[in-house]
């Protein structure tokens, strides 16, 4: 495949594992593609994109650039439209095409845990990642989603999105000392977020499997609470891996549904790169 340059942008960006994941995949595929990283602020995004787009095949976007990338995309996939967030830009065409692969990353990560869907689940946190989690849960058939957050007003956009998706979204305070039992909890809090230990233990005692989207700060306050309760907690490493696989599909053909050549082998080398081996 012809040479191509790709990058991941964000602020901060030094911690990103995306270059290791993508570079491992390109080597396995035999592509002479490069994948770098660049610190880009939200204020500087438009100028950086205008200058760099002619030299790049595509971009991965992390915080805080997903909303700016959404605005820059001339077309967007359904997952991006629903979430208002773009984490992948395909630049090889005349106009940028935007995609959200975080949703698919969550779905595929849960599939690895044997989860095809639950009717009632819980999300902890109400930020941008919670929106992707809600769309992923809708795709898995969830109909009732409890959202625990510090600020109840922050849950209102998720309730509106839930209405569009045919789901009931119910807000609860993150400081509660008792929660209804659910088979699955998706935590979308930042890695260093502080959490009342009593609330964390209450969530763990009634939370089923925990998928904590954090992968760089482990254990988190919630995963530690799950450990104390004897529950199972998995990090966001699987989500990171699988959203990257979908990005590479997009960078190759523009279609996130078209598998890569010998994709199982590609995923295997990416997983080893993620684990540092």
N, C-alpha and C positions, 0 to 999 in steps of 0.2 A: 504494500500500500504506500502511496506517495508520502514523503515527509510531511509532518504537520507539527505545529507548535500549539500547545494548550497551557493554560495556567489556572490556578486557584487564587481568588482575590478575597480579602477580608481585612478586618482590623479588630484585634490582632490576627496574625497569620502564622507566626513562627511555630506554633504548636501543631499546625495542620499535618495530619498523616496522609492526606490525599496524594502528595507527590510520590510517596512510597507505594501506595496502592496502585495508582495509575501506571507508574513506571514498571512495576512488576508485571502488570497485565500486558503492556505494550511489548515487553521483552518476550513474554510467552507467546504472543500472537505474531511475533516477527516483524513488528512495525517499527519503522525509524521515526517514531514520534517522540517529542519531548514534552515534559510537563513540569512547569515551574510554579513558583508562588510569588505573589506580589502584595505588599501592604497597600491597600487602597481604602481611603476614608469614604464615608457616605457623601460628604460634600464634594470630594474630588472624583467621584465615580464617573459622571458624564464625560468629563474631559479626558480621563484615562481611557474610557471605552472608545471615544472618537479617535484617539491617537493610536490605540493598539489594535482595534478590530481588523484593519486590513492585513495584519501580520499573523492573526490567530485563527485557528479552526474553531475553537470553542473555549468557554470559560466555565469553571465551577465557582459558585458564589457562596460564601458563608456570611455570618453576621458581621456588620449590620447592613449588608448590601442586597438582601433578597427582595426588599420592596422596591429599591431603585432599579434592580434588574427587571422586575415585573413591569415597571413603567417603560423601560427601554425596549422591551420585546415588541416586535411588530405583530407577532402571533404567539399564542400560548396554548399549552395543552389543557385539558379539562381540570387536572389536578392543580395546576397553577391558577386557573381562573377561580376555582373554589377557595383556595387558600390565600390568594392575593400575594403569593410568594413565588419567586423564580430562583432556583439554585443552580440552573444549568442554562447557558446560552449557546446556541449553535450559530456560528458566525460565518460559515462557509457560503451561505446564500446572500442575496442582495440585502436582505433585511434580517435582523436578529430574530431567532425563534426561541421562545422561552419554555422551560419545562420545570416541573417540580418532581424530583426523584426521591425526596424525603418520604413522601407518602408510600411509594412502592418499597422503599427501604424498610419501613416499619412492617408492612404486610409480609415481605419476604423473611424478615428477621423472626417474626412471630411464627411463620410457617416452619422454620427450623426448630422451633420449640414445640411443634405438633399442634399449633393453634390455628384452626380454620375459621373460628368465629365464636363469639359469645353474645348473648342478647343483652346482658347487663355488665357494664365495666365501669372503671373509675380512671379519671385523668387527674394528676396532681400538677397544678400550675395552669396558668391561663395566658401564656405568651404565644409567640409566633409558632413554636414547635407544637404547642397544644392544638393549634388549628390543623396542622398536618396529621397529628395523631387522631383527631376527630374524623377527618376524611378517611383515613386508613380504617378506622373502626367501622365506619359506615360501609366501606367496601367488604368488610368481614361480616356484615349482617347485624351489628349492634343496633339496638333500638332505644336503649335507656343508658345514658351516660351521666355519671355523677362527676362534677368537676369541683375539686377542692382547691381553693386559692385564698391568698391573704386578703385580696381586695375583691369583694363580690361584684363590684361594678365592672371589673375586667372580664367577667364571665359573660356579660351581655352579648358581645359579638359572637361568642361560641353558641349561645342560645339561638341567635338569629341564623347562624349557619346550620345548626341542628334542625331548625324548622325547614330549611331548604332541602336538607338531606332526608327528611322524614324521621328524625330522631327526637327524642325528648332529652334535653340537657338540663340537669338539675344542679344548681349551685349549693355548695356547703362550705362552711368556714374551715380553713386549714388548721385552725386551732381547736377543732372539736376533739373531745376525748372518747368518742365512740362513733363508729362508722358501720353502715350496713355491710354484710359480707358480699364480696364479688369475687369471681374467679380470676380476674386479671386487672392489674393496675399499671398504667403507663405514667411514669414520672417525667415531667418536662422541665424541672427546675434546673437552674445553672449548677455546675458542679460544686461551687463553693457556698451554695445557699445554706443558711442556718435554718434549723427547724426545731421547734419545741420537741424535746425527746418524748414527752407523753403523747403528743399528737403523732409522732413518727411510729411509736409503738402501737398506737391504736390503729393506724393505717396498716401496719404490718400484720396485726392480728386478724384483720378482716379483708386482706387485700389479694389473696391468691398469688399467682405468679406476678412478679414485678419485672417490667421492662423499664429500666432507667436509661434514658437516652444519653446520659453522660458516659464518656469513655476515657477521658483524660484525668479525672479526679476520682479514683476508686480506692477504697469504698466510699460511697456517698453516705450522708446521714440516713437516707432511706434504706439503702442496701444493708447498712449495718443493723438497722432495726429489723429488717427481714431476717438477717442472720440470727439475731437474738431470739426471734420468734420461731426459728426452725423452718422458715419458708425458703423459697427459691427466688433468687434475684439474678437477672442477667443485665449486662451493660449495653450501652448503645453501640458497641463495636460491630455487632451484626448489622445494625441499621446503617452504619457508616459504610461497611463493606458492600452491602447490596444496593445502596443508592449510587455508589460509585460504579458498580456493574451496569446499572441502567444508564448512567452518564456515558459510559464507553459505548454502549449500544447506540446512543444518540449521536455521539461524535462520529461513529462509523457510518451510519445510514440515515440518521434523522428519525429513526423509529425505535422508541424504547421497548417495544414488544418483540423486536427481531433479535433472537439470541446471537451471541458471538460464536465464531467457530470454536468447537470443542470447549464450550463455556465451562463445563465442570472443571477442566484443567486450569482454566483462567482463574476461576474462583478459588481454587486450591492454592495457587501461588500468591494470590492477593491476600488470602487468609494468613499464609505464612509471613508475608511482609507486614501485615498488621500486628502480628505477634512478635515481630522483630527477628524472625528467623528465616 
